[in-house]
Amino acid sequence: MQFDPFVIPFNIGLYFILIYAVVRSVRWFSNLSRPDKLRLQRGFFGSAFGRSLKEIFMESLIHRKILKANFRLGYMHMSLAFGWFLLILFGTIEADIFGTRHLNPPYKAIFFKFFNPDHGRTGFEAVYSFLMDLILAFILSGLILAVIKRFSSKVVGMKKTTKLKLPDKIALTSLWLIFPSRLIAESLTSGVYGTGSFLTGSLGSVLASFLPANQLAYPFWWLYSLSLGTFFLLLPVTRYMHIPTELFLIFARNSGIRTGDQSGAFTEIQTYSCSSCGIC
């Protein structure tokens, strides 16, 4: 199995947040009243399940309501959420199709370029590399808006930005570093091997022309992994916990649960689902 120590921070963060989300969901479910438990169980079957999937796609990924209210702000949220989803989805497919084996561990898809630096020279590989670069560019366009918004909220049509606590600031910094570090890591690797597409390939060629790309690439792969791991580890204690919690809330609402028969559980789910975006 292909492995490198730099993937450890990512692995720790990923498995931590997955386990935490499952345990927290089980706890919330166990604290619901018996009628609400039955409603939620039935919500995973029939039309309610379809409505939940549609709402997750339209609101959690596309951010339709925000797009209608404020296009620039909606685009910012959509590019980060939907773009990241596409990057994971097509990255997983890429690792399965072009990798050495199927059913790869998660890190193989996330750090595919590191383990397959020669990928993307010709044919279908080149087309797929173009697609991955396009998705990354889509995400980075939203990230630029997010950074500008933090210092000048009027750019996205807001009067002021949300005040962040220290854990939120660290998580936000980690989130901001994820995609630029991936861009630089992949670009430097592409510059060494002469691969990549319109974004990573072009930037890689420029960087490799005056920098020791082979020596610099590895530290940026570490930064990419550390940024991901830090963000995942901080999710439970920051406003970004709304990302996994919102999925639970959507299924609960479409199952017929509105206020909860017992105080506490459903209220806590609603609280954690708030992104503190400042719109309302």
N, C-alpha and C positions, 0 to 999 in steps of 0.2 A: 504494500500500500504506500502511495506517495504521501509523505508527511514532512512537515517542517515545524520547528518549535514556535515560529511566529503565529501560528494559527491557534495556539493555546488560549490567549485572551478572548478571542472570538468564541471558541468552544465553551469556555467557562461562562461567559455572558449569555450565550444562546441557551444552553441547557438550564442555566439558573432561571431565566425568565420563563422558559417553557414549563418547568416544574412549578414555579411560583404561580403562574397563571392557572394551571390545572388545579393546584391545591386551593387557590383563592376561589375559583369557580365552584369547586365542590363544597367549600364552606358556605358560599352564598346560597347555593342550591339547598343545602341542608338546613339553612335558617329560614327558608321560605315555608309558608304554611302548606299543609297537605294539598288543599285545592290548587294553590299556585304551582306546586310541584307537578301535579297532574296536568295542569295547563301547559307548563313548559315542556313536559315530556311529549304531549300531543303536538306541540308546536314544531317538532322535528319531523313531522309527517304531514302529507297533504299540502294544501295551498299555503298554509302559514310558513312552511319551510321555504317555498318559492319566493314569497314576499320578503322573507328575511334576507335571502341571498340577493334579491334585487336591490333592497335598501342598502345592504352592505356595499354593493358595487356603486350605486348611484350617490350615496351620501358619505360613506367612509373612504372610498377611493376617488370618485369623480368630484365629490363635494358640490353636487348640483345646486343646493339651496344657496350656498355661499357664492357660487358663480353667478346666479341670478341677481343676488343682492349687490355684489361687488366683484366684477369680473377679474380685476387684477389680483385681489386677495384670493379669490376662488382659484385662479390659475396657479398661484403660489402653492396653495394647499394641494391642489390636484397633481401638480408636477412632482411634488415630493412624495405624496402617498401612492398615487397610481404609477408614477415612474418607478418608485422603489419596488412596487409589486411586480411590474413588468420585468425589472432587472433580475429579480429573484426567480420569476417564472421562466424566462428565456435563458437565464444563466443555468438553471437546473437542467433544462432541455439540452443546452449546449454541452454540459458536462456528460450527460448520458449519451448523446450522439457522437461527440468527438473525443470523449475521454477514453481511457484504457478499459473501462468496465462500466456496467450499468449499476444502478442503486448505490451511488456514491455517498459518502458522508457529506453533510451540509457544507463543510468548508471547501470541498472540491469545486462546488459551483461558485462560491463567493470569490475564491482566489484562483479561478480557472487559469487565468493568464500566467500566473506564477508557475504553475505545474505543467502548462502547455505553452511555452513561450513561442514555439514555431507555428502555432495555430493562426490561420487567417491569411495565408499567402495567396491562394488561388481558388477559383471555383466557388462552390457553395460555402466553403469556409470564409472566403472573403466577403460574401454577401451577408453571412451571419455576423461577422465582425462589424460590418457597416451598421447592422441593426442594433447591436449592443452599444456602439458608439452613439447612435442616434438617441437611444434611450437615456444614456448617460448625459448627453447634451441637454435633453429635455429636463432632466432632474436639476442639472446645474443652472439652467435658466431660472427655475423656481427658487433655487438656493440663493442666487444673486438678489432676487426680490426680497427674500426673507432677511438677508443681511442688511439690505438697504432699509427695510421696514423697521428693524430694530433701532436704527439711528435716525430715521426720518419716516414716521408712520404715514405722513400725508401722501407719500408716493403710491401707497396702495389704498388711499381713500379713508384712512383711519385718523381720528384725532389724537390718539395716544396708544402706546403699546402696553402690554401687560407687564406689571412689575413682577420681577422674578426673584425667588429666594435663591440662596447659594447653591443648593442641589440642582435647582432648575437651570441656573447659569452654567454649571459644569456639564449637565446633560445636553444643554443647547450647544455648548462649545464642541462637545463630542459629536453631536449630530452634524454640525457645520463642517467638521473635519472629515467625516466619513467619505463623502463623494469627491472632494478635491484630492484627498490622499489616494483614493482609488485612481483618479485620473492621472496623477503624477506617477504612481507606481506602475500602472499599465503603460503609460507613455514612455517612461524610461526603459522598461522591459522591451517594448516594441522598438525603441531606438537602437537597442543592442542587437536585436535579432532581425530587424528590418521588416517587422510585421505591423499589425494595427491597421486602422481604417482612417477615415477623414479627420477624426479628432485625435485619438491616441497615436496613430501613425504619424500624422503631420507634426504634432507637438513633440513626439518622441524623436523625430529626425532633427528638429531644431535643437532640442536639449542635448542630444547626443553629439551635436556638432561642436559644442564648447564645454561640455561637462563630462565627468567620468560616469556615464550612465550605469555601467555595470555595477559600480560600487555604491551608487546612490539609490538604486532601485530597492534593494533589500530593506534599508531603514524605513522607506515609505510603505512597504508591505507591512512592516511592524506597526507603523502609525495607523494604517487602515484597520488592522486587527484590533489594536488597542482602543481606537475610537468606537468601533462596533461593540466591543466587550464592555467598555465603560458605559455606553449609552444603555445597553441591556441591563446592566447591574443597577443602574440608577432609576430605571423605569418605575419600580414600586414606590419610590419616595419623591417622585416628581409629577408635574402636571401631565407628563407624557404617558402616564399609566392609562389615560383615556383611550389609547390606541387599542389594546386588547379588551378593555372593559366594555367599550362601546359595542363590540360584537355580541357580548352576553346580553346587554341591554336591548339590542335590536331583536334578538330571538325572544326575549322575555315579553317585550311589548307586542310583537306579532303573535305571541301565544295567548294574548288576552290579559296579561298582567299589566295593570295600570298604576296602582298605588301600593299594591301588596296588602295582603290580609294581616300581616304582622309587621309592626314597625321595626325598622332597623335594616333588614337585609336589602330590600328594594331601594330604600333611601340611600344606602351606602353605594349600591351599584350606580344609581343616578349621579351621585356626587363624584365618584371616580371617573364617570364617563364624560364629565365636563372638561373641555380642553383649555378653559380660561383664555379663549381667543380674543375676548374683548368686544365681540360683535354685539352680544346682548347685555 
